[in-house]
């Protein structure tokens, strides 16, 4: 059998995926039985790092002190300390703190902290941690490597500007604690975030560079290999032993071993063996983005690139019997062919990794393949300069200055190239998170298509091969771009104590309110990720019901984000009132500065748009034009949506007389009511509900909020009229999907 390791790797990966998907959850949380009690644990101190508020420690093989006699299962945990002395790595520690679960995503597209740490084998976390005592022998090697890491980071901070020191620390040391978040976002949006990870490229530069140097110094191959392997293992430990580094280290060792043994090296077989080793060490990595993207890149080079090369590259030209002029022309062609080959490798990686990229990031940086033609060739020079800067700086700090200038220049080129690429038209293509069936179909069609092209090339030659490959690629893109919901979706996002409702129609959306007083940066970490995960590419209207902070601070945040972070937006719709408070004027002025059209709305106005063969009509029921009040809740914009037989009412925080005056305008019974003022007892009165009679009601409020929302009186009024009530604290994001007749409700957390 050809490539038996490849088949074994695929079988093992499939088994691990199925087992981890349907098997029991090995990561249990012991905090459930302890409530808010302080927990004491005994464990081994692993790596630690600095945070904004103190330190984050890895406590390995920990078990609760109170259950130590029963010897329960051991767990790895993360402990957060505000201050204090940290023992040496490898010591046994007695630590106490407040146990808590890792946070889970409460909205589509949101970062799931629990899944992230689960993939790394951590069960839960301790807040306000204190190390009571420590004992035992330290891991001298690991402690020395940690000390070296800190010394190198200090050298980078002293020799480079802050922003550049953060990038080099992430790139060379795997330490992102001092990296500017804006630069990290910039690299990610441009599609070169791989340059920041300790990955195959870094291992190749270090490993093969050192191996060739030792061979040039006439060191025998076997000792040279052992020296390289030892130093690379130390480097991997120092930088955190991430998955791409382990994968690259394994494949490097196999490649050099094949060279020593004079055996052929097969990329796919080496990749399969390294995958098996990593999953045997920690099967949870099967769901890790770094693992999947790293192996997706290798598969792209090993499977897609050979077919692309056959389609677009010719055979090498023999220069032995040609004139000097022809040799010059052919040399240029050879250079062009090398550039084309590099571009095709980048394309191959992108094609195979596309579903993985979309699953985790929801978008494609269109120009990343071209950008990598600049980034990757320069990365070797940058990594070499940074290593020499750190190494010489350890000997004598001024010597490191010799290589600080090349690093600064190269990082300046990186940043400028990223910003230029993101300003080009169509720089980011948002497709959303693909469905599982779409991912399966993508890879089935891709593999069958590649096999068919290879067979055609072998039997019939290359004629028409380019056209067939392009057709295959466009078909795969169409599969990822498929939007199966032509109707309307209404999503109430869980943003804590606040409001945010998204009206999704096709690839665009309108947002009614966006603000929270309990969650920070909701636009960056909740709302924009949700929109992108749904495949939404533009925002038609931002609709401000009133100017309270828990309804607008997310809009304010959007206005301050970089263009590549947010979505293009058309208009800001505000209530047409007679008095504008400070918040009202501020959001209006910021919207104008961003180039948004300002639309004033009052009772009686209507908006229409065609959607899935039906008209979506939005009618304004409040406020009356020029209304004056010192209570922003009273002038809340109230919108009635009509889509076929479906009717919804979005009420903002309306209270008092305006709610009563609005009752005759309501065209009940409603399909959906957005409950006013987070379920306050002072709104959504009996007379209002008697006219509205909503089939279901959505309530947005913070979990265990200090206001007591939703109030029991309001809930009883809703239950008494037979309305089905959905609350964000229990359900997470709540989505209503309708085609104008049928209605389907999805609770992101399942209503638990």
HELIX and SHEET records of a PDB file:
HELIX    1   1 UNK A    4  UNK A   22  1                                  19    
HELIX    2   2 UNK A   30  UNK A   33  5                                   4    
HELIX    3   3 UNK A   65  UNK A   70  5                                   6    
HELIX    4   4 UNK A  113  UNK A  118  1                                   6    
HELIX    5   5 UNK A  140  UNK A  159  1                                  20    
HELIX    6   6 UNK A  162  UNK A  168  1                                   7    
HELIX    7   7 UNK A  169  UNK A  173  3                                   5    
HELIX    8   8 UNK A  181  UNK A  190  1                                  10    
HELIX    9   9 UNK A  193  UNK A  196  5                                   4    
HELIX   10  10 UNK A  200  UNK A  216  1                                  17    
HELIX   11  11 UNK A  221  UNK A  238  1                                  18    
HELIX   12  12 UNK A  243  UNK A  260  1                                  18    
HELIX   13  13 UNK A  267  UNK A  281  1                                  15    
HELIX   14  14 UNK A  283  UNK A  287  5                                   5    
HELIX   15  15 UNK A  289  UNK A  299  1                                  11    
HELIX   16  16 UNK A  300  UNK A  304  3                                   5    
HELIX   17  17 UNK A  305  UNK A  312  1                                   8    
HELIX   18  18 UNK A  324  UNK A  361  1                                  38    
HELIX   19  19 UNK A  368  UNK A  395  1                                  28    
HELIX   20  20 UNK A  397  UNK A  423  1                                  27    
HELIX   21  21 UNK A  436  UNK A  460  1                                  25    
HELIX   22  22 UNK A  465  UNK A  480  1                                  16    
HELIX   23  23 UNK A  522  UNK A  522  1                                   1    
HELIX   24  24 UNK A  523  UNK A  527  3                                   5    
HELIX   25  25 UNK A  528  UNK A  533  1                                   6    
HELIX   26  26 UNK A  549  UNK A  560  1                                  12    
HELIX   27  27 UNK A  582  UNK A  593  1                                  12    
HELIX   28  28 UNK A  632  UNK A  635  5                                   4    
HELIX   29  29 UNK A  656  UNK A  662  1                                   7    
HELIX   30  30 UNK A  663  UNK A  665  5                                   3    
HELIX   31  31 UNK A  676  UNK A  679  5                                   4    
HELIX   32  32 UNK A  686  UNK A  692  1                                   7    
HELIX   33  33 UNK A  712  UNK A  720  1                                   9    
HELIX   34  34 UNK A  728  UNK A  731  1                                   4    
SHEET    1   A 6 UNK A  38  UNK A  51  0                                        
SHEET    2   A 6 UNK A  54  UNK A  64 -1                                        
SHEET    3   A 6 UNK A  75  UNK A  81 -1                                        
SHEET    4   A 6 UNK A 122  UNK A 135  1                                        
SHEET    5   A 6 UNK A  92  UNK A 100 -1                                        
SHEET    6   A 6 UNK A  38  UNK A  51 -1                                        
SHEET    1   B 2 UNK A 363  UNK A 365  0                                        
SHEET    2   B 2 UNK A 428  UNK A 430 -1                                        
SHEET    1   C 8 UNK A 597  UNK A 601  0                                        
SHEET    2   C 8 UNK A 568  UNK A 575  1                                        
SHEET    3   C 8 UNK A 538  UNK A 543  1                                        
SHEET    4   C 8 UNK A 508  UNK A 516  1                                        
SHEET    5   C 8 UNK A 498  UNK A 505 -1                                        
SHEET    6   C 8 UNK A 488  UNK A 492 -1                                        
SHEET    7   C 8 UNK A 734  UNK A 738 -1                                        
SHEET    8   C 8 UNK A 743  UNK A 747 -1                                        
SHEET    1   D 7 UNK A 606  UNK A 611  0                                        
SHEET    2   D 7 UNK A 614  UNK A 622 -1                                        
SHEET    3   D 7 UNK A 638  UNK A 643 -1                                        
SHEET    4   D 7 UNK A 646  UNK A 650 -1                                        
SHEET    5   D 7 UNK A 672  UNK A 674  1                                        
SHEET    6   D 7 UNK A 696  UNK A 699  1                                        
SHEET    7   D 7 UNK A 724  UNK A 727  1                                        
END                                                                             
